[in-house]
Amino acid sequence: MDKFYIGYTSDFSARFDFHNSLQNNIWTKNGKPWAVHLLIEKLGKSQALKIEKYLKNMKSRNYLLDLRLNPSAIAELKQRFG
């Protein structure tokens, strides 16, 4: 896993399919095939965008890897940015 894509969407399946499709001509085409590392569901738009910004600003691959293994850290993110 060389790259992580962090983003918000209201339709995960459509967005994921787009990033892996032949129609994708944006920078994410270089990461194909994308695989799901972590999906945090049931967030409001405002909360999701705050978490997205936080994760992007951290610029920490290790944090993203650890986040997947630590459900309590995900709960803390949801609470912090709720």
Protein Blocks (a to p, Z undefined) as FASTA:
>chain_A
ZZdcddddfblmlmmmmmmmmklccfklmmpccddfbdcehiafklmmmmmmmmmmnopa
klmmmmmmmmklmmmmmmmmZZ
